[in-house]
Amino acid sequence: MYDKESPIIFQNRRWLSISRKALTFDGSTTKKAMKPGYDVIVIGGGAAGMIAAGRAAGLGASVLLIEKMNQPGRKLLITGKGRCNISNDAPPSVYYKNIFPNGRYLKHAFASFFSADIVRLLGENGVPTTVERGNRIFPTSNSAKDVHAAILNWLKGKKADILLNASAQELILDGNVLKGVRVKLGTTVKDFICTSLILCTGGKSYPATGSTGDGYRMAQEAGHSLINPRPSLVPLVTQGDIAQQLQGLSLKNSNAVLWVNQRKHSEEFGELLFTHFGLSGPVILTLSRIAVDELDKGSQVQISIDLKPALDEQKLDARLLRDINSNGKKLLANLFREWLPSKMIPVFFSVLKLDAQKEAHQLTAAERKAILRLMKNFQFDITGYRGFAEAVVTSGGIDTQEVDNKTMESKLVRGLYFAGEILNLDGNTGGFNLQIAYSTAWLAAGSCLHS
């Protein structure tokens, strides 16, 4: 059988490993070799790459998908914590508000292929879907593996050639016209010629899955501008050890406010997680986009957590006072169990310098007010953010002003197209980022053959 580290091509529904002299399959030699030229070459076998290759092949083009890992779609397998948040069942207007820096850039891409289309494609390939809170679409099986298998099988059915363990090195250009790509196959280098090429190499998030920014370099060498790539939807690092003391604690219904230079910037409601380094969870990931940029500017950044968002200060104070009056002889250590998660109680006593063995009726009004303020404003100074290895997506990328949003073709190089995370487009959590990948890929593939 083939070596997992050797280049592989999937051709006519067979896996073939490539050596210098011949293609081999189960140890036997074959005279069949890779085509020297294709109508369309797709670089990058993630969600965007698989959709682009399948769409182009389905329209009758000869297609080669080049992927540097030993299987396509590895990042897809880990999305949504292994559940795969496929898309979002919201109208385009909601997408525009959740995609940055310019969601409306995707108007034509969404018109060509949208959430109902990916749901239909998956359904036709054996994967029913379910819409959950926030209009998030998941496979009913809750398995990213099912989504990955369905898209890959759909792609194979379109008879596109898939070249694995192969690293695209540089684009082959004739002036401002794309002619092909130079690819490293083990210790050898081979040129592949094509009429059109779609760069779907992703960003820099989760580099272990193959997203290491290769496409940025190739696009820059072709003359494109790069907006500084940085981690997005990424956990934040906090000052001190309070988050570490709370490590593993998840708050399901909290309100987190982002403060920049002591001014309220934005807020999110939902789930939050304390870690050994700071804060994570959906609300933090959403706020991280602004936090990262502001930290890079040198701004002062804080996160304030409201632990009792359902109660305003007056109602919360009334509840605290009622509980204290009703449980005057109860030790504070026991009374706090009615107010906070057990893991958080020692932190409160430490921060507020309260005696856990004091009886409730001994609390002063000032101490009660201090408890209330900390419940409504549990504040953390943000000192940094985690790297690309933990970022869900990459902010920044190829400047969309240099890419025609009606076709996804480069305005600088004829025959060069872009799709997916390589572009300076990224969205909040909720399925928006994968839909960007599908839609831009579908539009790019169709444009290749109708230009």
Secondary structure as UniProt FT lines:
FT   TURN            4..5
FT   STRAND          8..11
FT   TURN            12..13
FT   STRAND          14..18
FT   STRAND          23..25
FT   TURN            26..27
FT   STRAND          28..30
FT   STRAND          37..43
FT   HELIX           47..58
FT   TURN            59..60
FT   STRAND          63..66
FT   TURN            72..74
FT   HELIX           75..82
FT   STRAND          87..88
FT   HELIX           92..98
FT   STRAND          99..100
FT   TURN            101..102
FT   HELIX           103..106
FT   HELIX           107..112
FT   HELIX           115..124
FT   TURN            125..126
FT   STRAND          129..132
FT   HELIX           133..135
FT   STRAND          136..139
FT   TURN            140..141
FT   HELIX           144..157
FT   TURN            158..159
FT   STRAND          161..164
FT   STRAND          167..174
FT   TURN            175..176
FT   STRAND          177..185
FT   TURN            186..187
FT   STRAND          188..199
FT   HELIX           207..209
FT   HELIX           214..221
FT   TURN            222..223
FT   STRAND          226..232
FT   STRAND          236..238
FT   HELIX           242..245
FT   TURN            246..248
FT   STRAND          250..260
FT   TURN            261..262
FT   STRAND          263..274
FT   STRAND          278..280
FT   HELIX           282..297
FT   STRAND          301..306
FT   TURN            309..310
FT   HELIX           313..326
FT   TURN            327..329
FT   HELIX           332..335
FT   HELIX           336..338
FT   HELIX           342..344
FT   HELIX           345..352
FT   TURN            356..357
FT   HELIX           360..362
FT   HELIX           365..376
FT   STRAND          378..385
FT   HELIX           388..390
FT   STRAND          393..398
FT   HELIX           400..402
FT   TURN            405..407
FT   STRAND          409..410
FT   STRAND          416..418
FT   HELIX           420..422
FT   STRAND          426..427
FT   TURN            429..431
FT   HELIX           432..450
//
